[in-house]
Each structure stands twice: as structure tokens, then as C-alpha cells.
Amino acid sequence: MPLIRRRPLLRAAAIGGGAYYAGSRAAAGREREEGQEQRIAELEAQAQQSQPAQYQPAPPPQAAPQTGISAATLAQLKQLGELHEQGILTDEEFAQQKQRCLGAGA
């Protein structure tokens, strides 16, 4: 009879020991993750505290110098170019209209 009784106890001890080991490993992993989260939060707080002293906003970009051609003139020239590529305007008509736009826009 002692052999029959040992096996269930041995089995229970093995299962319990395995569960204990798994539980202690999980708890250690949680503690390690909590420590990492705390260190990350501390580093982020330090970075936010030190950033305003080091950070200086860049000066606003300066406007590009005017070329003398307005946006409306550029749109007209683009439209003329498309009409010329489609064959609606001849080379001569395109040149005349281009000179008219550049003369009026400049």
C-alpha cells in the first residue's frame, strides 16, 4: 500500500512544484517589467525637464524672393503649354500668347 499512496503524492508534489516555479518566474518577470517602466518614466521626466533649456525654436523661414511672375501668370503659361502639347495651338500662336502673358505679368 505505501507504493500506491506515494505516486499520487509524488505527482501532486511535482505539479505543485512546477506551478510554484512558474508562478515565481512570472512574478520575477512582472517585477522586472515594473522596474523597467519606472526607469523609463524617470528618463522621460529628465528629458522633459532638460529639453526646454536646450531647445531653441528655429527661426521662421524667410519668404522666397519674388520672381516677378504671379501665380495667375504661371497658371496661364501652364495652360498654354498643355494646349500646345495637345496640338490646339500652333507654335506661332503659342509664342504670341506666351509673350502676351509674360509682358502683362512682368
C-alpha positions as CSV (number, residue, x, y, z in Angstrom):
1,M,0.0,0.0,0.0
2,P,2.8,2.5,0.6
3,L,3.7,2.5,-3.2
4,I,0.2,3.3,-4.3
5,R,0.0,6.2,-1.9
6,R,3.4,7.6,-2.9
7,R,2.6,8.1,-6.6
8,P,-0.4,10.5,-6.0
9,L,1.7,12.4,-3.5
10,L,4.7,12.5,-5.8
11,R,2.5,13.5,-8.7
12,A,1.0,16.3,-6.6
13,A,4.4,17.4,-5.4
14,A,5.7,17.6,-9.0
15,I,2.7,19.5,-10.2
16,G,2.8,21.8,-7.2
17,G,6.5,22.4,-7.6
18,G,6.1,23.2,-11.3
19,A,3.3,25.6,-10.6
20,Y,5.3,27.3,-7.8
21,Y,8.3,27.7,-10.1
22,A,6.2,29.1,-12.9
23,G,4.5,31.5,-10.6
24,S,7.7,32.7,-9.1
25,R,9.2,33.2,-12.6
26,A,6.1,35.2,-13.6
27,A,6.3,37.3,-10.5
28,A,10.0,38.0,-11.2
29,G,9.2,39.0,-14.8
30,R,6.5,41.3,-13.6
31,E,8.8,42.9,-11.1
32,R,11.5,43.3,-13.8
33,E,9.0,45.0,-16.1
34,E,7.7,47.3,-13.4
35,G,11.3,48.3,-12.7
36,Q,11.9,49.0,-16.4
37,E,8.7,51.0,-16.7
38,Q,9.7,53.1,-13.7
39,R,13.2,53.7,-15.1
40,I,11.7,54.7,-18.5
41,A,9.3,57.1,-16.7
42,E,12.2,58.7,-14.8
43,L,14.3,59.1,-18.0
44,E,11.3,60.7,-19.8
45,A,10.8,63.1,-16.9
46,Q,14.5,64.0,-17.0
47,A,14.4,64.6,-20.8
48,Q,11.4,66.8,-20.5
49,Q,13.0,68.9,-17.7
50,S,16.2,69.3,-19.6
51,Q,14.7,69.9,-23.1
52,P,13.3,73.4,-22.6
53,A,16.8,74.7,-21.6
54,Q,18.4,73.2,-24.7
55,Y,15.6,73.6,-27.2
56,Q,15.5,76.8,-29.2
57,P,13.0,77.1,-31.9
58,A,14.4,77.6,-35.4
59,P,13.8,81.0,-36.9
60,P,10.9,81.1,-39.3
61,P,11.7,80.5,-42.9
62,Q,12.1,83.6,-45.0
63,A,9.8,84.2,-47.9
64,A,11.3,83.4,-51.3
65,P,12.2,86.4,-53.3
66,Q,9.6,87.5,-55.9
67,T,10.5,86.5,-59.4
68,G,8.1,89.0,-61.0
69,I,5.7,86.3,-62.3
70,S,2.4,86.0,-60.4
71,A,0.7,82.7,-59.7
72,A,-2.1,83.6,-62.2
73,T,0.6,84.1,-64.9
74,L,2.2,80.8,-64.1
75,A,-1.3,79.1,-64.4
76,Q,-1.9,80.7,-67.8
77,L,1.5,79.6,-69.0
78,K,0.9,76.1,-67.8
79,Q,-2.5,76.0,-69.6
80,L,-0.9,77.4,-72.8
81,G,1.8,74.7,-72.6
82,E,-0.9,72.0,-72.3
83,L,-2.9,73.4,-75.3
84,H,0.3,73.5,-77.3
85,E,1.2,69.9,-76.4
86,Q,-2.3,68.8,-77.4
87,G,-1.9,70.5,-80.8
88,I,-4.7,73.0,-80.3
89,L,-2.2,75.9,-80.5
90,T,0.4,76.2,-83.2
91,D,4.0,77.1,-82.5
92,E,3.4,80.7,-83.6
93,E,0.2,81.1,-81.6
94,F,1.9,79.6,-78.5
95,A,4.8,82.0,-78.8
96,Q,2.5,85.0,-79.2
97,Q,0.3,84.1,-76.2
98,K,3.4,83.4,-74.1
99,Q,4.9,86.8,-74.9
100,R,1.5,88.4,-74.1
101,C,1.3,86.6,-70.7
102,L,5.0,87.4,-69.8
103,G,4.6,91.0,-71.0
104,A,1.5,91.5,-68.9
105,G,2.7,89.6,-65.9
106,A,6.2,91.2,-65.6
